[in-house]
Amino acid sequence: MNFWQKCFPRWTELFSKKTFLIYLGFLAIILVRGTLFCQETEFTSPADSIKITVPEPWTENWLYKKVYPLIFKMEAELQQEQNLFSIFEQYSGKKIAKIYIVNLDVFEMLPDKPETHIYNRILDLGNSLHYKTRDWIIKDMLFFAEGDDFNPEIMNRNLAYLKDLPYLREAELLISDNEDDTVDVFVLVRDKFSLELTGRIISQSKYRLKINEQNILGLGLGLKHIWHINPKEMKTLSWETYYSDSNIKNTFFRVDAFWKEFSGNSNQDLYLSHPFLYPATPHSGGIEGTRNYIHPPADTLTTEKWTLGSWYAHSFGFSDNLTNAYKYVAFGLEKNWFTKSPQVDENTGKPWQDNIFALSSFAFTKTGYTSFRNISFFLVNNVLPVGYLTETLLGYEFGEYHNRLFTGLHYSRADKLLRGSYLYFVSALETYIGSEGTEQSVLAVEPLFISPLQHIGDFQSRYFFNSNLVLGGKRYPSEQMNVSSLSGYHGIWNLQGDKLLRSNLENDITTPYQIWGFKIGLFAFLDCAFATNHFSQISTKNVLLTEGAGFRIHNPALIWESIELCFALNQKKGSKGEWKITLSTKKGLDLPDFSGKRPQTYKFQ
């Protein structure tokens, strides 16, 4: 009898509550049904991503009369999950006459309840406590101005930029034709309630407290602080602080600062960057400074590493027949040095040698965006990238002990497939070439598949399959891939190795029920992972299997992450299957678009 045959009969021994087993069986049936008989169903529900109630005073003025029909038109387009660019093409070349900012309340009142209803009073209080994003802040985020010619590509990129802001729940560009062949642009935004105060019990001796404000006074500034405390001794065990400004003085430069003090690990990072915003501007780049100090008990060795880096990229079009398509060249320079490190020499000092690394890239990209409904439990937002990015990398490392060449190829692509499914694919092939041949090589393939939306009565369901295949060659001993660091991993155990394979199948079910604005969802999953440093060591000891189910609640009007209650069975050879019930917050998976990126090597961690 093998390991899996031994473990499965222990389910009922480890957790014998009848109601939970019935619930788990129900979700398992749905999971199998969807996997075997996944079919597209017609989209019969209204678009979830935009739910707009126009304020009452608008019913008496001209602004309402212009915006309200545009809202219905936009909802119809989103319901069909159209490519965002196609919505703007019909206005190409027309003059932009006026730009209006339409800033909606965070919380919508219940129209079928009186204003004195307790729920509406609470929502009204929330709106009163929240500082809306200032209109001039929104205007500073626009890539166009009154009098400009309407450019669909710029509008497409600007809309994606607005939707990516962490403090905005909704952002839309509504276009209205005028009789003189000009257009008016209505920038419709709705904030998230940007303040978060949360806590978590990690253990009896460790609590986690977080205060997070992502839109201070409506100025678009973010500040987050996290404490880990010992409740018995009432002292701080560790802390971390983040600060961000997404648009400094209307320059589209953003600053991100980070400071972390953990036991045995001190880390500081300051990053000033200008994102890829082509065709609004061809320039992008940034500078970064970091310090990472690691010592016992976090590691047996003591190291203090400093990094100073900069990069610049220039974008330019390459085909008149392709929309949202361009190419760019980028160059980065990074200096790393150690003020504390182990005693090393020419033969042992590679991981800790001071070095200067110059890296260039030449890339082709086509980037677009499409709206997708009912994915907010699994992904960060409902706007997904479509297109591709092909990046060729060439660099050289000037090391304290060794010099070597670097070369690599990165390719990523996303497509909306037939019947409303979606495929996102990322790959990397790269290596250093030194005097002894190739070293620190890696081959990575990481696909994500999203099934068509299915309807089961009033319930809606999608299936997500994502996988990570990472094969490292001649990596340093300290370089290990960790299963526990992979997005969406539910297990309590970890595996390490420079060769890793992990696959996850998850079924997310959106219910028609809400509690005080919190959407309720169900999920079931099966997660399998394998890691090793040598293929000769392949055995079931290097395999983890985790399966389970749970609930998620999420309020799109808040910056809070989803709250997840998960029942999971963790299994590996040599250990008894272990049930784990966890209550935690989960951030959705974020899919980078293909607009461009800083030239970097694959992050092997």
C-alpha positions as CSV (number, residue, x, y, z in Angstrom):
1,M,0.0,0.0,0.0
2,N,1.5,3.3,-1.1
3,F,1.6,6.6,0.8
4,W,-1.6,8.1,-0.7
5,Q,-3.6,5.0,-0.1
6,K,-2.6,5.1,3.6
7,C,-3.4,8.8,4.0
8,F,-6.9,9.1,2.4
9,P,-8.6,6.6,4.9
10,R,-7.4,8.8,7.7
11,W,-9.6,11.7,6.6
12,T,-12.6,10.6,8.7
13,E,-10.3,9.7,11.6
14,L,-8.7,13.1,11.6
15,F,-11.9,15.1,11.2
16,S,-15.1,13.2,11.6
17,K,-17.7,16.0,11.7
18,K,-20.5,14.9,9.4
19,T,-21.5,18.3,8.3
20,F,-18.1,19.3,7.1
21,L,-17.6,16.1,5.2
22,I,-20.9,16.6,3.4
23,Y,-19.8,20.2,2.5
24,L,-16.4,19.0,1.3
25,G,-18.1,16.3,-0.8
26,F,-20.4,18.8,-2.3
27,L,-17.6,21.1,-3.4
28,A,-15.6,18.1,-4.7
29,I,-18.5,17.1,-6.9
30,I,-18.7,20.6,-8.3
31,L,-15.0,20.7,-8.8
32,V,-15.0,17.4,-10.8
33,R,-18.1,18.4,-12.7
34,G,-16.5,21.6,-13.9
35,T,-13.2,20.0,-14.8
36,L,-14.7,17.3,-16.9
37,F,-17.7,19.2,-18.3
38,C,-16.5,22.8,-18.4
39,Q,-18.8,24.6,-20.9
40,E,-19.5,28.2,-21.6
41,T,-22.9,29.6,-20.6
42,E,-24.5,32.7,-21.7
43,F,-23.8,35.9,-19.7
44,T,-27.1,36.7,-18.2
45,S,-26.1,38.8,-15.2
46,P,-25.3,42.5,-15.4
47,A,-21.6,43.6,-15.4
48,D,-20.2,43.3,-11.9
49,S,-17.3,45.6,-12.3
50,I,-19.4,48.8,-12.6
51,K,-22.5,49.4,-10.4
52,I,-23.3,53.1,-10.5
53,T,-26.2,55.0,-8.9
54,V,-26.2,58.6,-10.2
55,P,-26.7,61.1,-7.3
56,E,-30.2,62.5,-7.0
57,P,-29.2,66.2,-7.8
58,W,-28.0,65.1,-11.2
59,T,-31.6,64.3,-12.3
60,E,-32.3,68.0,-12.7
61,N,-29.1,69.1,-14.6
62,W,-27.5,68.7,-18.0
63,L,-24.6,66.7,-16.7
64,Y,-26.8,63.9,-15.6
65,K,-28.6,63.8,-18.9
66,K,-25.2,63.4,-20.7
67,V,-23.6,60.9,-18.3
68,Y,-26.5,58.6,-17.5
69,P,-26.9,57.2,-21.1
70,L,-23.1,56.7,-21.3
71,I,-23.2,54.6,-18.2
72,F,-25.8,52.3,-19.6
73,K,-23.8,52.0,-22.8
74,M,-20.6,51.3,-20.9
75,E,-22.3,48.6,-18.8
76,A,-23.5,46.8,-22.0
77,E,-20.0,46.9,-23.4
78,L,-18.5,45.5,-20.2
79,Q,-21.1,42.8,-20.0
80,Q,-19.8,41.5,-23.3
81,E,-16.3,41.6,-21.8
82,Q,-14.9,43.6,-24.8
83,N,-11.4,44.6,-25.3
84,L,-11.1,48.1,-23.8
85,F,-9.3,49.5,-26.9
86,S,-12.2,48.7,-29.2
87,I,-14.5,50.9,-27.2
88,F,-12.4,54.0,-28.1
89,E,-11.7,53.4,-31.8
90,Q,-14.8,55.1,-33.1
91,Y,-13.7,58.5,-31.7
92,S,-10.2,58.5,-33.2
93,G,-8.9,61.9,-34.4
94,K,-11.7,64.0,-32.9
95,K,-10.9,67.1,-30.8
96,I,-11.4,66.8,-27.0
97,A,-13.6,69.8,-26.1
98,K,-14.1,69.3,-22.4
99,I,-13.0,67.0,-19.6
100,Y,-15.2,66.5,-16.6
101,I,-14.3,64.7,-13.4
102,V,-17.2,62.6,-12.0
103,N,-16.2,61.6,-8.4
104,L,-18.8,59.2,-6.9
105,D,-19.3,58.3,-3.3
106,V,-17.5,55.2,-2.0
107,F,-20.6,53.5,-0.7
108,E,-23.9,53.4,-2.5
109,M,-27.1,53.9,-0.5
110,L,-29.8,51.2,-0.8
111,P,-32.4,52.8,-3.1
112,D,-35.2,50.6,-1.7
113,K,-34.6,51.7,1.9
114,P,-35.2,55.1,3.5
115,E,-32.3,57.4,4.4
116,T,-33.0,56.7,8.1
117,H,-32.4,53.0,7.6
118,I,-29.5,51.7,9.8
119,Y,-27.6,50.4,6.8
120,N,-27.9,53.6,4.9
121,R,-26.9,55.6,8.0
122,I,-23.7,53.5,8.3
123,L,-22.9,53.9,4.6
124,D,-23.5,57.6,4.9
125,L,-21.1,57.8,7.9
126,G,-18.5,55.9,5.9
127,N,-18.8,58.4,3.0
128,S,-18.5,61.2,5.5
129,L,-15.3,59.8,7.1
130,H,-13.6,59.1,3.7
131,Y,-11.7,61.9,1.9
132,K,-12.4,61.5,-1.8
133,T,-9.5,61.7,-4.2
134,R,-9.2,65.4,-5.1
135,D,-10.3,66.3,-8.5
136,W,-7.0,67.9,-9.3
137,I,-5.2,64.7,-8.3
138,I,-7.3,62.8,-10.9
139,K,-6.6,65.5,-13.6
140,D,-2.9,65.1,-12.9
141,M,-3.3,61.4,-13.7
142,L,-4.6,62.0,-17.2
143,F,-2.4,61.6,-20.3
144,F,-4.5,64.0,-22.4
145,A,-5.9,67.6,-22.1
146,E,-8.6,69.7,-23.6
147,G,-7.8,70.6,-27.2
148,D,-5.9,67.3,-27.9
149,D,-6.8,65.0,-30.7
150,F,-8.5,61.8,-29.4
151,N,-6.0,59.0,-29.5
152,P,-7.5,55.5,-28.7
153,E,-4.1,54.1,-27.7
154,I,-3.5,56.8,-25.2
155,M,-7.0,56.5,-23.8
156,N,-6.5,52.7,-23.5
157,R,-3.3,53.1,-21.6
158,N,-4.6,55.8,-19.4
159,L,-7.7,53.8,-18.4
160,A,-5.5,50.9,-17.4
161,Y,-3.2,53.2,-15.4
162,L,-6.2,54.6,-13.5
163,K,-7.6,51.1,-12.8
164,D,-4.3,50.0,-11.5
165,L,-4.3,52.6,-8.7
166,P,-4.7,50.8,-5.4
167,Y,-7.2,53.4,-3.9
168,L,-9.6,53.4,-6.9
169,R,-12.4,50.9,-6.9
170,E,-13.8,52.0,-10.3
171,A,-12.4,54.1,-13.1
172,E,-14.0,54.7,-16.5
173,L,-13.5,57.1,-19.4
174,L,-17.0,57.9,-20.9
175,I,-17.0,59.6,-24.3
176,S,-19.8,61.8,-25.5
177,D,-20.1,63.0,-29.1
178,N,-20.9,66.7,-29.7
179,E,-22.6,68.2,-32.8
180,D,-19.5,70.1,-33.9
181,D,-17.6,66.7,-34.3
182,T,-15.8,67.1,-31.0
183,V,-16.0,64.9,-27.9
184,D,-16.3,65.4,-24.2
185,V,-14.5,63.0,-21.9
186,F,-16.1,62.2,-18.5
187,V,-13.6,60.7,-16.1
188,L,-15.7,58.6,-13.8
189,V,-14.0,57.4,-10.6
190,R,-15.1,55.8,-7.3
191,D,-12.6,55.4,-4.4
192,K,-12.2,52.5,-2.2
193,F,-12.6,53.2,1.5
194,S,-8.8,53.6,2.0
195,L,-8.4,53.0,5.7
196,E,-7.7,49.5,7.0
197,L,-7.3,48.5,10.7
198,T,-6.8,44.8,11.1
199,G,-5.3,42.2,13.4
200,R,-4.4,38.6,13.3
201,I,-3.5,36.0,15.9
202,I,-0.5,34.1,14.6
203,S,0.2,32.2,17.8
204,Q,-0.4,32.6,21.5
205,S,2.9,34.6,21.7
206,K,2.6,36.5,18.5
207,Y,-0.1,38.9,17.3
208,R,-0.1,40.9,14.1
209,L,-1.6,44.5,13.9
210,K,-1.8,46.5,10.7
211,I,-2.8,50.1,10.0
212,N,-3.0,50.9,6.3
213,E,-4.1,54.2,4.6
214,Q,-3.7,54.2,0.8
215,N,-5.2,57.6,0.1
216,I,-4.1,60.1,2.8
217,L,-6.5,63.1,2.7
218,G,-7.4,62.2,-0.9
219,L,-3.9,63.0,-2.1
220,G,-3.0,59.6,-3.4
221,L,-0.4,59.0,-0.8
222,G,-0.1,55.6,0.8
223,L,1.2,54.6,4.3
224,K,1.2,51.2,5.9
225,H,2.6,50.0,9.2
226,I,2.6,46.4,10.6
227,W,3.5,45.4,14.1
228,H,4.2,41.9,15.3
229,I,3.9,41.9,19.1
230,N,4.1,39.5,22.1
231,P,0.8,40.0,24.0
232,K,2.2,38.4,27.1
233,E,5.2,40.6,27.5
234,M,3.6,43.6,25.6
235,K,6.6,44.2,23.4
236,T,7.2,44.6,19.7
237,L,8.9,41.6,18.1
238,S,9.2,43.1,14.6
239,W,7.7,45.8,12.4
240,E,7.6,47.0,8.8
241,T,6.6,50.3,7.2
242,Y,5.7,51.2,3.6
243,Y,5.2,54.6,1.9
244,S,4.2,55.4,-1.6
245,D,3.3,58.3,-3.9
246,S,2.1,57.2,-7.3
247,N,2.5,60.6,-9.1
248,I,5.0,63.1,-7.7
249,K,4.0,66.7,-8.7
250,N,2.3,65.6,-12.0
251,T,5.5,64.1,-13.3
252,F,4.3,60.4,-13.3
253,F,7.3,59.6,-11.3
254,R,6.4,57.4,-8.3
255,V,8.3,56.8,-5.1
256,D,8.1,53.6,-3.0
257,A,9.9,53.4,0.4
258,F,10.1,50.3,2.6
259,W,11.7,49.5,6.0
260,K,11.5,46.1,7.7
261,E,13.0,45.1,11.1
262,F,12.5,41.4,11.8
263,S,14.5,39.2,14.1
264,G,17.7,38.6,12.3
265,N,16.6,40.5,9.2
266,S,16.8,44.3,8.6
267,N,15.8,45.6,5.2
268,Q,15.4,49.1,3.7
269,D,14.5,50.0,0.1
270,L,13.9,53.3,-1.7
271,Y,12.8,53.2,-5.3
272,L,12.0,56.2,-7.6
273,S,10.6,55.2,-11.0
274,H,8.7,56.3,-14.1
275,P,6.6,53.5,-15.5
276,F,6.1,52.6,-19.2
277,L,3.4,54.9,-20.5
278,Y,3.9,54.7,-24.2
279,P,2.5,56.3,-26.4
280,A,1.8,59.1,-23.9
281,T,5.6,59.3,-23.4
282,P,8.5,57.3,-24.8
283,H,10.6,57.6,-21.6
284,S,10.8,55.4,-18.5
285,G,13.3,54.6,-15.9
286,G,14.2,54.7,-12.3
287,I,16.8,54.6,-9.5
288,E,16.9,52.3,-6.4
289,G,18.9,51.9,-3.2
290,T,18.6,49.0,-0.9
291,R,20.3,47.6,2.3
292,N,19.8,44.0,3.5
293,Y,21.3,42.9,6.8
294,I,20.9,39.3,7.7
295,H,22.3,37.6,10.8
296,P,21.4,34.9,13.4
297,P,18.8,33.7,14.2
298,A,17.4,34.3,10.6
299,D,20.6,32.7,9.1
300,T,23.8,31.1,10.4
301,L,25.8,33.6,8.4
302,T,26.0,37.4,8.9
303,T,25.9,39.5,5.7
304,E,25.1,43.1,5.0
305,K,24.5,43.9,1.4
306,W,24.1,47.3,-0.2
307,T,22.7,47.8,-3.7
308,L,22.5,51.0,-5.9
309,G,20.9,50.7,-9.3
310,S,19.5,52.7,-12.1
311,W,17.8,52.0,-15.5
312,Y,16.4,53.8,-18.5
313,A,14.2,52.7,-21.4
314,H,13.1,54.4,-24.6
315,S,10.0,53.2,-26.5
316,F,9.1,53.7,-30.2
317,G,6.5,52.3,-32.6
318,F,7.4,49.6,-35.1
319,S,4.2,48.8,-37.0
320,D,1.4,51.0,-38.4
321,N,-0.8,47.9,-38.7
322,L,-0.7,47.0,-35.0
323,T,-2.4,49.0,-32.3
324,N,-0.9,49.3,-28.8
325,A,2.3,47.7,-30.3
326,Y,5.8,49.1,-29.9
327,K,9.4,48.2,-29.2
328,Y,11.9,49.5,-26.6
329,V,15.5,49.4,-25.6
330,A,16.5,49.5,-22.0
331,F,19.7,49.6,-20.1
332,G,20.3,49.0,-16.4
333,L,23.4,49.4,-14.2
334,E,23.6,48.0,-10.7
335,K,26.4,48.0,-8.1
336,N,26.4,45.5,-5.2
337,W,28.8,45.5,-2.3
338,F,29.1,43.8,1.1
339,T,30.1,45.6,4.3
340,K,29.7,42.3,6.2
341,S,30.2,38.8,4.8
342,P,31.9,35.5,5.5
343,Q,35.6,35.1,5.0
344,V,36.0,34.3,1.4
345,D,38.6,33.8,-1.3
346,E,38.6,33.5,-5.1
347,N,37.3,30.0,-5.0
348,T,34.5,30.5,-2.4
349,G,33.5,34.2,-2.8
350,K,31.1,34.2,-5.7
351,P,27.9,34.6,-3.7
352,W,29.3,37.5,-1.7
353,Q,31.6,39.2,-4.1
354,D,31.3,43.0,-4.8
355,N,30.2,43.5,-8.4
356,I,28.9,45.9,-11.0
357,F,26.3,44.4,-13.3
358,A,25.3,46.0,-16.6
359,L,22.2,44.6,-18.3
360,S,20.6,45.7,-21.6
361,S,17.3,44.5,-23.1
362,F,15.6,44.8,-26.5
363,A,11.9,44.1,-26.5
364,F,8.8,43.9,-28.6
365,T,5.4,44.4,-27.0
366,K,1.8,44.5,-27.8
367,T,-0.4,45.4,-24.8
368,G,-4.1,45.6,-24.4
369,Y,-6.7,45.0,-21.7
370,T,-10.0,43.2,-21.5
371,S,-12.7,43.2,-18.8
372,F,-13.4,40.0,-17.0
373,R,-16.2,39.4,-14.5
374,N,-16.3,37.5,-11.2
375,I,-12.6,36.9,-10.7
376,S,-11.9,39.3,-7.8
377,F,-11.6,36.5,-5.3
378,F,-8.7,35.0,-7.1
379,L,-7.1,38.0,-8.9
380,V,-6.6,41.5,-7.8
381,N,-9.0,43.2,-10.3
382,N,-11.3,42.5,-13.2
383,V,-9.2,44.1,-15.9
384,L,-6.8,41.5,-17.5
385,P,-3.9,42.2,-19.9
386,V,-3.9,40.7,-23.4
387,G,-0.9,40.8,-25.7
388,Y,2.7,39.7,-25.5
389,L,6.2,40.8,-24.5
390,T,9.4,39.3,-26.0
391,E,12.5,40.5,-24.2
392,T,16.1,39.6,-25.2
393,L,18.7,40.3,-22.5
394,L,22.4,40.7,-22.7
395,G,24.7,41.8,-19.8
396,Y,28.1,41.6,-18.2
397,E,29.1,41.2,-14.5
398,F,32.4,42.8,-13.3
399,G,33.1,40.9,-10.2
400,E,35.6,41.2,-7.4
401,Y,36.9,37.7,-8.2
402,H,35.2,36.7,-11.5
403,N,33.9,38.4,-14.6
404,R,31.2,36.7,-16.6
405,L,28.7,37.2,-19.4
406,F,24.9,37.0,-19.0
407,T,22.3,36.2,-21.7
408,G,18.6,35.5,-21.5
409,L,15.3,35.4,-23.2
410,H,12.0,36.2,-21.5
411,Y,8.6,35.7,-23.2
412,S,5.1,36.3,-21.8
413,R,1.7,36.3,-23.5
414,A,-2.0,36.4,-22.7
415,D,-5.0,35.7,-24.9
416,K,-8.7,35.6,-24.5
417,L,-9.6,32.2,-25.9
418,L,-12.8,30.8,-27.3
419,R,-15.9,30.6,-25.1
420,G,-14.6,33.2,-22.7
421,S,-11.6,31.4,-21.3
422,Y,-8.2,33.1,-20.7
423,L,-4.6,32.0,-20.8
424,Y,-1.7,33.9,-19.2
425,F,1.8,32.5,-19.8
426,V,5.3,33.6,-18.5
427,S,8.6,32.0,-19.4
428,A,12.3,32.7,-18.9
429,L,15.5,31.1,-20.1
430,E,18.8,32.6,-18.9
431,T,22.3,31.8,-17.8
432,Y,25.6,33.3,-16.8
433,I,28.7,32.2,-18.9
434,G,32.0,32.2,-17.0
435,S,35.4,30.7,-17.4
436,E,34.1,27.3,-16.4
437,G,31.0,27.3,-18.7
438,T,27.4,28.1,-17.8
439,E,26.3,28.7,-14.2
440,Q,23.3,30.1,-12.3
441,S,21.1,29.0,-15.2
442,V,17.3,28.8,-15.0
443,L,14.4,27.7,-17.2
444,A,11.0,28.8,-15.9
445,V,7.5,28.2,-17.4
446,E,4.5,29.5,-15.5
447,P,1.0,29.3,-17.1
448,L,-2.3,30.4,-15.7
449,F,-5.6,29.2,-17.2
450,I,-9.0,30.7,-16.4
451,S,-12.1,28.8,-17.5
452,P,-15.3,30.2,-18.9
453,L,-17.9,31.6,-16.5
454,Q,-20.5,29.0,-15.6
455,H,-23.9,29.5,-14.1
456,I,-25.4,27.1,-11.6
457,G,-28.7,28.7,-10.8
458,D,-27.8,32.1,-9.1
459,F,-24.3,30.8,-8.4
460,Q,-21.4,31.6,-10.7
461,S,-18.3,29.5,-11.0
462,R,-14.8,29.7,-12.6
463,Y,-11.9,27.3,-12.5
464,F,-8.3,28.4,-12.2
465,F,-5.3,26.3,-13.0
466,N,-1.8,27.6,-12.5
467,S,1.5,25.9,-12.5
468,N,5.2,26.7,-11.8
469,L,8.0,24.7,-13.5
470,V,11.4,26.0,-12.5
471,L,14.7,24.2,-13.4
472,G,17.9,25.7,-12.0
473,G,21.4,24.7,-13.0
474,K,24.6,25.3,-10.9
475,R,22.8,27.7,-8.6
476,Y,24.6,28.9,-5.4
477,P,23.8,26.8,-2.3
478,S,21.9,29.7,-0.8
479,E,19.6,30.0,-3.9
480,Q,16.5,27.9,-3.3
481,M,13.0,28.1,-4.7
482,N,10.5,27.9,-1.8
483,V,7.1,26.3,-2.4
484,S,5.6,28.4,0.5
485,S,6.4,31.6,-1.3
486,L,4.4,30.8,-4.5
487,S,1.2,32.7,-5.0
488,G,-2.0,30.9,-3.9
489,Y,-0.2,28.1,-1.9
490,H,-2.4,26.9,0.9
491,G,-0.1,24.3,2.6
492,I,1.5,24.6,6.0
493,W,4.7,22.8,5.0
494,N,7.5,24.0,2.7
495,L,9.9,22.4,0.2
496,Q,13.1,23.9,-1.1
497,G,15.2,23.2,-4.1
498,D,16.6,24.6,-7.3
499,K,14.2,22.4,-9.3
500,L,10.5,22.8,-8.6
501,L,7.2,21.8,-10.0
502,R,4.0,23.0,-8.5
503,S,0.4,22.7,-9.9
504,N,-2.8,24.1,-8.4
505,L,-6.4,23.6,-9.4
506,E,-9.0,25.8,-7.8
507,N,-12.7,26.2,-8.2
508,D,-14.2,29.6,-7.1
509,I,-17.9,29.9,-6.7
510,T,-19.5,33.3,-6.3
511,T,-22.7,33.2,-4.4
512,P,-25.6,35.6,-4.8
513,Y,-25.4,36.5,-1.1
514,Q,-23.9,39.6,0.5
515,I,-23.5,40.7,4.1
516,W,-23.1,44.4,4.6
517,G,-21.5,44.8,1.2
518,F,-19.2,41.7,1.6
519,K,-19.5,39.2,-1.2
520,I,-19.5,35.6,-0.1
521,G,-17.6,33.0,-2.1
522,L,-16.8,29.3,-1.8
523,F,-13.7,27.6,-3.1
524,A,-12.2,24.1,-3.3
525,F,-8.6,23.3,-4.3
526,L,-6.0,20.7,-5.0
527,D,-2.4,21.7,-4.7
528,C,0.6,19.4,-5.5
529,A,4.3,20.4,-5.3
530,F,7.7,18.8,-5.8
531,A,11.1,20.2,-5.2
532,T,14.7,18.9,-5.2
533,N,18.3,19.9,-5.8
534,H,19.2,16.7,-7.8
535,F,17.0,14.6,-10.1
536,S,18.8,11.6,-8.7
537,Q,17.0,12.4,-5.4
538,I,13.5,12.2,-6.8
539,S,11.1,10.4,-4.4
540,T,7.8,10.8,-2.8
541,K,9.6,12.4,0.2
542,N,10.0,15.5,-2.0
543,V,6.2,15.8,-2.7
544,L,3.5,17.8,-0.9
545,L,-0.2,17.3,-1.5
546,T,-2.7,19.7,-0.1
547,E,-6.5,19.6,-0.7
548,G,-9.3,21.4,0.9
549,A,-12.2,23.9,0.8
550,G,-13.4,27.1,2.4
551,F,-15.1,30.4,2.4
552,R,-14.0,33.9,1.2
553,I,-15.6,37.2,1.9
554,H,-14.6,40.3,0.0
555,N,-15.8,43.9,-0.1
556,P,-14.7,45.7,-3.3
557,A,-15.5,49.0,-1.7
558,L,-12.6,48.5,0.8
559,I,-8.9,48.3,0.4
560,W,-9.0,45.2,2.6
561,E,-7.8,41.9,1.2
562,S,-10.2,39.0,1.0
563,I,-10.8,37.2,4.4
564,E,-10.5,33.5,4.0
565,L,-11.5,30.6,6.2
566,C,-9.8,27.4,4.9
567,F,-10.1,23.8,5.8
568,A,-7.1,21.9,4.4
569,L,-5.5,18.5,4.6
570,N,-1.7,18.6,4.3
571,Q,0.0,15.4,3.3
572,K,3.6,14.3,2.7
573,K,5.5,11.0,3.1
574,G,6.9,10.3,6.5
575,S,4.3,12.5,8.3
576,K,0.7,11.8,9.2
577,G,-1.8,13.8,7.2
578,E,-2.6,16.9,9.1
579,W,-5.8,19.0,9.1
580,K,-5.3,22.7,9.4
581,I,-8.0,25.3,9.8
582,T,-6.8,28.8,9.1
583,L,-8.5,32.2,9.2
584,S,-6.4,34.8,7.3
585,T,-6.4,37.5,4.7
586,K,-5.4,36.8,1.1
587,K,-4.4,39.1,-1.6
588,G,-5.5,38.2,-5.1
589,L,-3.0,37.3,-7.8
590,D,-1.7,40.3,-9.7
591,L,-1.0,39.8,-13.4
592,P,1.6,42.3,-14.8
593,D,0.7,43.8,-18.2
594,F,3.0,43.8,-21.2
595,S,3.7,47.6,-21.4
596,G,7.3,47.0,-20.5
597,K,9.6,46.4,-17.5
598,R,12.9,47.2,-16.0
599,P,15.7,44.9,-17.3
600,Q,16.1,42.3,-14.6
601,T,17.1,38.6,-14.2
602,Y,14.6,36.0,-13.1
603,K,13.9,36.2,-9.3
604,F,15.1,32.9,-8.0
605,Q,13.6,32.6,-4.5
